[in-house]
Amino acid sequence: MQYAAAHPAEVGEAYGPAPPEAVNEAVPGAEHQPHMWRAVVSLREARRQLREAGHDKGGYRVQALSLTQQAIDQLREGIAFANRH
């Protein structure tokens, strides 16, 4: 909060509560890959927490959201690859 007060131009608008998201929802294809499934669930929870964060934090929050989504996408690709091989 001190940082936000000292750097008002670097703090974005408050976005309000995140839309509901089924964090623990099944991951298609991961029935036999419990570690990959848990990793997706953990990243979904991280994404939910980031969405609920009050401000942009100098752009880092948005970047973290993007990287979290990339990680989820990569896990899904890994799950699909493992299911084909």
C-alpha positions as CSV (number, residue, x, y, z in Angstrom):
1,M,0.0,0.0,0.0
2,Q,2.9,2.3,0.7
3,Y,4.2,1.7,-2.8
4,A,0.8,2.4,-4.3
5,A,0.6,5.7,-2.4
6,A,4.1,6.7,-3.5
7,H,3.6,5.7,-7.1
8,P,0.0,6.5,-8.1
9,A,0.8,6.5,-11.8
10,E,1.9,2.8,-11.6
11,V,-1.2,1.5,-10.0
12,G,-4.2,0.6,-12.2
13,E,-7.9,0.7,-11.5
14,A,-9.5,-1.7,-9.0
15,Y,-11.2,-4.4,-11.0
16,G,-13.6,-5.7,-8.3
17,P,-14.3,-9.3,-7.5
18,A,-13.3,-12.0,-10.0
19,P,-16.1,-13.8,-11.8
20,P,-16.8,-17.2,-10.3
21,E,-14.5,-19.9,-11.7
22,A,-14.7,-23.7,-11.1
23,V,-11.1,-24.1,-9.9
24,N,-11.4,-27.8,-9.0
25,E,-13.2,-28.8,-12.1
26,A,-12.1,-31.9,-13.9
27,V,-9.2,-31.6,-16.4
28,P,-10.2,-33.5,-19.6
29,G,-7.7,-36.2,-20.4
30,A,-5.9,-36.0,-17.0
31,E,-7.8,-38.9,-15.4
32,H,-4.5,-41.0,-15.2
33,Q,-2.2,-38.0,-14.6
34,P,-3.0,-36.8,-11.0
35,H,0.1,-34.6,-10.7
36,M,-0.7,-32.7,-13.9
37,W,-4.3,-32.4,-12.9
38,R,-3.3,-31.0,-9.5
39,A,-0.9,-28.5,-11.2
40,V,-3.8,-27.2,-13.4
41,V,-6.0,-26.9,-10.3
42,S,-3.3,-25.0,-8.5
43,L,-2.7,-22.6,-11.4
44,R,-6.5,-22.0,-11.7
45,E,-6.5,-21.0,-8.0
46,A,-3.6,-18.7,-8.6
47,R,-5.4,-17.2,-11.5
48,R,-8.5,-16.6,-9.4
49,Q,-6.4,-15.0,-6.7
50,L,-4.7,-12.7,-9.2
51,R,-8.0,-11.7,-10.7
52,E,-9.2,-10.7,-7.3
53,A,-6.2,-8.6,-6.5
54,G,-7.1,-5.0,-6.1
55,H,-4.8,-3.2,-8.6
56,D,-2.5,-3.9,-11.4
57,K,0.7,-3.6,-9.3
58,G,2.6,-1.7,-11.9
59,G,1.7,-4.2,-14.7
60,Y,3.1,-7.2,-12.8
61,R,-0.4,-8.5,-12.0
62,V,-1.4,-8.6,-15.6
63,Q,1.9,-10.2,-16.6
64,A,1.4,-12.8,-13.9
65,L,-2.1,-13.5,-15.2
66,S,-0.8,-14.0,-18.7
67,L,2.0,-16.3,-17.6
68,T,-0.4,-18.3,-15.4
69,Q,-2.6,-18.9,-18.4
70,Q,0.4,-19.9,-20.5
71,A,1.3,-22.4,-17.8
72,I,-2.2,-23.9,-17.8
73,D,-2.1,-24.1,-21.6
74,Q,1.3,-25.9,-21.5
75,L,0.0,-28.4,-18.9
76,R,-2.9,-29.2,-21.1
77,E,-0.6,-29.7,-24.1
78,G,1.6,-32.0,-21.9
79,I,-1.5,-34.0,-20.8
80,A,-2.6,-34.4,-24.4
81,F,0.9,-35.4,-25.5
82,A,1.2,-38.0,-22.7
83,N,-2.2,-39.4,-23.7
84,R,-1.0,-39.9,-27.3
85,H,2.3,-41.6,-26.4
